Amino acid sequence: MPDSQNLRYEAHENPPLLTSLGYGFQFSLIASVTLLVTPVVVANAAGKGGLYLTWMVFASLVVCGVSTLIQVRRLGPVGAGAVLPMFTAAFSIPFCITALVDGGPGTLMALVLVTAVTQIAVSRWLFIFRRLFTPTLGGTMTMILSVTLASVVPRLLETASADDAVGAHVTALATLGVVAALTLRSSAIFRLWGPVLGLAAGCVTAAGFGFYSIEPVRQARWLGLPGEWPGLGLEFGIPFWTLLLPFLLLGLVISIQANGESITQQRVAWRQERAINFRQVQGALSGTAVTNLLAGVAGTVPNIINPGIVSYIQTTGIASRKVGYCIGCIFIAVAFLPKASGLLSAMPGPVMAGYLIILSGTLFIDGARMIIQTEQNRQKVLVAGICFWIGVAFQFGLFSLTDLEPVWGALLQSGITTGGVAAIGMFLYLEFSNSRRMRFQSQLHINSLPDLNEFIIKFANRRGWDTAMKNRLSAVAEETLLTLAPLNLEDDEDEDAEDERRLVVVASSDGPVADLEFIGGGDEKNLEDQMRQLQQHDLETPVEQELSLQLLRGYASSVQHQQYQDTDVITVRVAQPDA
């Protein structure tokens, strides 16, 4: 996380206009080149060149530009109100190619809309999915997607290899080598420019072997509306049902990615440490869902939050929304420059293949790092490894399954379908088979304290804990309840409203440590931030309103407060007094 010296502009601060334009143009130039790789690969590999390819490039830029503006501006519950530029989802390439080849543009449209509906559901009920949408599941899915993405590389090399096998492979290696060299041994700025320079080197190499022509660029207009919209002709044939489950899982993966990127962006976008705003995370998820609604209607590929924005903020020290507005507007402006987009539309397959090899490796490492850095449960790490190899086995046909219906046959040939479903099933099994979790439910009111104390004592007795631990757990429960349901209500009307709210407490243990999860209401203040402020300004004699916080701070090992649109979740970890 950057300190106050590194971060020059927070989200609400306004840098000079020329500074905003300069940084916005720099990021847009870096992003737009790699952003267009996905639609170009999908259209070319599916044999849908010409006007359709030109339209997909145009639509991808416009959709990403408009959606970036939505994320920055925030319209009601839609959008994060932060710099979260949108980007095409490269890991969706193999599924989009199959949708176009087997079903056509109408099938791809319908399936991209399916991913959007999935993301809308996740954003609305994020607090319900919070146990499933963990970095471990996200990391497992990401590793499996790296394998499915790598399976596209041979197809990209086939066409060029038929005419010049040596030239195709040298071009791919040149692209891969330049990207790898700049990524591994260069400054932060050059690492950001690595993919752009690598693609440029690949195009120069391809031109030397004679299979990259800039003639389409010369013939393209400087300004105009390129391509032709394929129309809103949704197709629901066998190809749609065959790919429905993979695209549902893609929707889950995109939601997990958006969840992680939004959380990480918040951590680097403020000078002072603060609790994660999960209402903003929900806004980012709903903004991503709207992006894919637009992508589906426009007939282009699914979109995600640009994974490079966190590195860019850390490198430049600028998280201002003003820069986000510039990025979105530049994306839209570039879409109406056919010559600019034509440079990438004509990019040869071997160049794309070299870039995708690096991207596949990066995806695998990112997924593995998510699991290793965040997961302490050995059972869940084991599940991640098993499900990854299940995905690999089915993706590369290690299991020969014949005489199956077309839909089932296609599902079992996909790594993300087999490995993803296995991962979700195993993680849910571990979650619901945990018999050491106890649950309490009542009205969210201070009058519920006696019943809550009785529940806490019963929980401690089952664990065989002593009186000191029981007293500590009871004190934590009381102070947390006082925080969620304060004593001083303004009037009877507020009291009636308080009585209608519900409190759910989930108690579990990890060895000698207790975890208490309080699910209920609360006010706009975040408990984590309040306790952090108390720690920074420690007073010898706390005021009455801060007494509960001081006591809770003394009893608890850690406190996490997640505020969603309709629900607050406070997780308190309590260790044995002698620890």
N, C-alpha and C positions, 0 to 999 in steps of 0.2 A: 504494500500500500504506500502511495507517495506521501511524503511529509509536506508541510506547508511551504517549504522552499522549492519543491519540485512542481507542485500544482499551481499554475499561474492563474487559471480562471475556473471557478466552480460553475455548476449548471446555470445558476441564476445570474451570473455576472456577464457583463457585455464587453468583450474586447473591441478594439477599433474595427471599423468596417473592412478596411483593407487587410487587416490581420485575419479576420474571419474568412474573407474571400480567399486569401492565400492558402490558409490551412484547409479550407473546404475544397479548393481546387486540387491541392496535393492529394488528399485522401481519395477524392472522386476519381482522379486519374489512376491511382494505384488500384482502386476497387473495381472500376468499370472494366478494366482489361480482364481480370480474372472472373468477374461477375458474368461475363458473356461466354466463358468457356462452357458452362453447363448447357445452355440452349444450343450452342453451335455443335457440341458433341452429340447431343440427343438428336437433333435434326439430321445431321450428316450420317450418323450411324444407322438411323432408321430409314435412310434414303429419301428424306423429305427436304431436299434443298430448294433453291430458287426462291419464289415469293414466300413460301411458308417459313423458311429459315430466316429470311429478312424480317418477317413479321415477328417471329419469336424473339429476335434480338431487340427489335424496337419495343415490343410489349414488356420484355424483362426490364429494360431501363426505365420505362415509364412507371411500371408497377413498383419497382424498388424506390424510385424517386418519390412518388406519392406516399408510399407507405413510410418512408423515412420521415417525411413531414408530419404524418399522423403520429408516429412514435414521439417526435419532438414536441409537437403542439399539445397532444392529449385532448381527445374529444370525449368528455364524460368519462366512462370507465375504459375507453379504448385508447391505448397508447401509454407509454411510460413517463412522458414528460422529461425525457433525457435523450442524450445523443446515442441512439441505437440504430445506425444505418442498416437497411435490409440488404440481403444478398441471396443469390440463387443457391439452392441446396445441391452441391455436387454429389453428395451420397445418394441422391434420388436418380442419378443418371441411368443405371441399369433398368430400373423399374419404368421410367419414362420411355426409354427406348422400346421395351417390350410392349407397353401400352400403345405406342404409335404403330409398331410393326403389326401387332395382332389385331388391334381394334381401330386405329386411326385417331385423328384429332379429337373426335367427339368422346372417345373413351378416356383419353388423357384429361380432357376438361372435367368429366364427371369424377374421376379419381382424385384430381387435385382439390376439387370441392369437398370430397370426403375427408381429406386431411384437414381442411379448414374447419369443418364441423367438429372433428375430433378435438382440435385445439380450442374451440369455443367451449366445449364441455369441460375440458381440463381447466381453463382459466376461470370458469364460473365456480367450480367445486375444487379449487386447488387445495384447500385445507383438508379435504377428504382424501385426496391422492398423495398427501405429503409423505406418507409412510412408504408408498411405492415409488414415487418419483425422487429417488435418491441418487447421489452421484455414482453409486455402485451399479444400479440398473442402467443409468446413462452411459457409464463407461463400458459396460458389457455390450450394449447396443452399438456404441461407436466402434468398438473393435470388430464386431461382425460386419458393420457397414463398410469398414475399410477393405474387407475381403471381397464383398460384392462389387465395390468400386474397382478394385484391381482386376476383376474378371472382365472388365470392359476393354482393357488395354490391348489384348490380342486382336479384338475386332477392329480397333482403330489402326493397327499396323497392317491388317490384311490387304486393304485396297492398294496402298502404296507399295507394299512388298511384291505384289503381282508384277509391277513394272520395274521396280528397282529395290530389291531387298536390302542391299547394302546401304543405299541412300536413306531408306526409311529408318533403319536401325541407328545409323549414325546421327540422323536428325533427332530421334528420340533421346539418344545419349547426350547430345549437345545441350538440349533443353534441360534434361535432368542434371547434368554436370554444372551448368551455370547457376541454376536455382540452388543446388546443394552447396556449392562453394560460397555463394553470398549469404546463405542462411546459416552456415556453420562458422564461417570465419570473417565476420564483417561487423560494422557498427550497427546500432539499432535502426538507423535510417536506411542503410543498405539492405538490412533484412526485410524491411517493409517493401522495398523496391525489387527484391529478389525474384518473385514470380514474374513481374513485368519484364525485367531484363532477360530472364530465362526464356520466356516466350518469344521475345524479340530475337534472341540468338538462334532459337530453333527455326524461326521463319527465314532468317538469313541463310542458315544451313540448307533448309529446304529449297530456297530459291537457287542456291548453288547446284543442287542436284536436279533442278528443273521441274519440280512439282509444286511450286508455290507461285501463282501468278497474281499480279496486282491489277490485271486488266479490269476485273469487276469494280475495283475501287475507282479507276479512272472513269468508268462509265456512270458511276453513281452520281446523283445530284448533290450539291452542297447543302441544300435545305429541302425539306419535304416530308411527307408521310410515307415511309417505306413499307413495302409489303402489303398484304391483304388479310384482314381478319377472317379466320375460317368460319365464323358464325357460331351461334350458340346451339349447336346440334349435338346434344348429349346422347351417348350411346350406352345401352345397358345390356349388351349381349354377353356371350360366354367370356370374352376377354375381360370385361369389367368384373364379373364375379370371380374370375381366376385371380385377379390382382387386388381385389377388395381388401383382403387381410393384410397383404404387404403395405398397402397405402394407409390402412388404419394404423399399423405399426409405425410407418413413417410419420404420421401425425403425432404419435406419442413421442417419437424421437425428437421431432422439431420442437415440441412443447418442453421436453427435458432440456434441449439445447438453449431455448429461449429463457427458461428458468435460470439456468446456470450463468448465461451471459449477463442477464439483468442483475443478478446478485453480484457478480464479479465487477461489473461496471460501477455499481454503487460503492463498492469498496475502494475504487481508485478515483472516484469523481468528487471526493470531499477531502478537505484538509484535515479535519478532525474525525476521529473514529466515531461511528454512530451505528445504531442497530439497523439491520436490513429492513427496508420498507416493503413488506410483502404485498401491500396494496399496489405499489408501483410495479412489483413483479407481475401481479395479475394483469395490470394494464399493459405490460410488455407482451404477455401471452395473448391477450385479446387483440392487440395491435398486430401481432404476427398472424393471428387467425384471419383478420380482415385482409392482410396482405395476400394470403392464399385464396381467399374468396375472389379478390381482384385478379390474381394469377389464373385461377380456374376459368373465370369469365373471359379473360383475354386470350386463353388458349396457350399459356406458356407453362414453364416448370415451377415446382414449389419453391418457396423462399424461406430463409432463416435470417436470424440476426447476424450481421457480419462479425465473424469471430476475431477480426483484426482490430476492432475498435478499442479494446482494452489496451493492447500494446501501443496503439497510436496515442491514446491519452497519456499513458505512462511516458512515452517518448517525447511528446510535445508539451505536456503539462496543461492541456486545454480540454476542458469538459463542457464548455459553454454551449447552450442550446442554439445560440446564434450560428455557430459553426455547423450544427446539424441542419439548420434551415438552408445554409449554403450548399451542403452536400446534396440534399434532396433536389434543390432547384437545378444544380449542375447535372445530375443524372437525367432529369427530364429534358434539359436543353440538348444534351448529347444525343438523346434519342431521335431528335429531329435533324441530325447531321448524318445523312446516309453514308458519306464518305468515311466518317470516323468509325461507324459500326461495321462498314464493309471490310475494313482491315482485318477484323476478327472473323467475319463470316467466311472469308476465304482461307482461314488458317488450316493447314493440312492435318490429317489424323495423327501422324507420327509426333508432331509438336504437342498436340493434346495428350498423347500417350505418355510422353516424357514428364509432362506436368502432373498427370494423374498418378504416376508412380510415386512421386514425392508426396502428393496429397494423401494417397492411401497410407503411406508410412506415417505421415503426421497424424492422421486420424487414429491409427492404431496406438501410437505413443500417447496421444491425448486421452484416449479411453483407458489405457492401462494406468496412466498417472492419476486419473480421477479415482480409480479403485484403490490403488496403493496408498495414496495420501489421505483418504477419508474413511476407509473401511477398516475397522478393528475386529470385526466378527469373522473368524476363520471359515465358518460355514458359508457365509455369503461370498467370500473370496473364492472358495472352492466351486460354488455355483457359477460364478462368473467364468472361471476357467473351463468348466464342463460345457457350459452353453456356447462358449466361443467355438470350441471344437465340434460341437453338434452342428453349428452353422457352417463351419468349414467343410465338414463331411458331406452335408447335403448340397452345398453350393457347387462342389467339384465332383458330384456324382459318385461318391465312394459307396453309397448304398444303391443297389439296382432294384428299383421298384417298378414292375411292369403291370400291365393290365389294369391300370387305374383310370378313373374318369379324368377327362382333361383338366377339370378344375383342381382336383386333388393332386394329380400328377404335377401340375405347375406349382402348387403350393409347396410340395415336398422337394422341389428342385431349387427353392430359394433359401439361402442361408439366413436372411433376416426373418423369414417366416418361421422356420423351424427353430433356429437359435433364439429368436425373440420371444416366441410363445413359450418355449421351454424356460427361459429366464423369468418371465412374468409368473408362470405357474410355480416355479420353485421358490421365488421370493415370497409369493403369497402364501405358500405352504409354510415357510419358516415363520412368517408373520402371524398366521392364525393358529399355528400349532404351539405357540408359546403359552403354556399353561400357567406360567408364573405371573401373569398379569391380572390385576384385580380392577374392578370398575365400580364407581359410585356416581349416582345421579340425583340431583335435587333442584329446587329453585335457587336462582342466584340471589341469595339474600343472606344477611348476617345471621338471621335466625336459623340458618342451616348449619351453623357451626357445631352444635352438639352432635348431630348425626355425622358430620364430617370427621369429628374427632373419634367417634366410635369406629368409623371405617378405618381410620389411620391406625388405631390401636390393634384392630383385627389384622390388618396387613402386616404390622410389625411382629405380632405374635406368631403368625405363620412363618415368618423368616427367622424366628428365634432370637430376635434382638432384645437387648437389655433396656432398662428403664431410661437411661440417658438418651439412647437413640429414639425411643418412643417420644420422649419429651421434645427432642429436637424436631422430629417429624411433625408433631402436633403444632409446634410453634410456627414452622414453615407454612403448614396448611392454613393456620389462622391468619398470618400476615398476608399471604397471597389472596385469601378470600376477602380480607379488608381492602386490598388493592382493587380487586375486581368489583366488589359491592361495597362502596364506601358508606359509612354510617350517616354522614350529613347529607341528607337529601333536601333539595330546595323546597319541595312542596309535596303534597299528597299525590298529585298527578304523577310526579317523577317516581314516587314510591310504588304506585300501582304498576308503572312501566317496568320498574326494577323487578317486581314480583313475577312478571310474565317471562322473564328471561330464565334460561336453564343453565345449570352448571354440571359439567361432566368431569370427573377426576379419574385418571387412569394411573394406577400405581404398579411399578415393576421394579426389579432389582437386578443388579449386575454384581454378584458377589456381595461384599459388605456395603455397597453403595446403592441408595434408593433413587429412583427417578419418578417424580410426581408430575403429571401432565394435567394442567387445569384448562379446560375448554369452556369458554363462556363469553360474556360481554366484556366491557371495559370502556375507558374513555379514549380520547385522542392521544394521550400521553403514552410514551413507550417506557416500560419498566426498565429495560436495559439501559436506555439513555439516562433515565433518572438516577439509577444506581451508579452509572459512570460519572455523572456530574457530582454526586456525593463523594465519590472517591477522589476526584480532582480537587474538590473544595471541602475537605474533611473538617467538620466543625466539632468542637469539643462538646457543645450542648446543642443537639439538633432541635429544630422547631417541631411542634407537635405533628404537623402534616408529614414530616419526614421520618418520624419515629418508626413506622412500620417498615419503611425502606431500609433504615439502619439495622433493624433487627433481622430482616430477611437477608441482608447482605452478610451479617455475621453468621447466620445459621447455614446458608447454602454454599455449596462448592461452586455452583455456576447457575445463572439464570438466563433463560432465552425467552424473549417475548416476540411472537410472530403475530402481526396484526393483519388480518385479511379483511375483505370488504364487509363481511357480516359476522365474523367470528374472531375472537382473540384466543391464542394458544400460548400459555405460559408453561415452560418446562423447567422444573427446578431439580437440580441434582444435589443430593444430600449424602455426605460421607459420615462415617462413624465419628463420634466426638473425639475419641483418642487419636483419630487420623489427622 
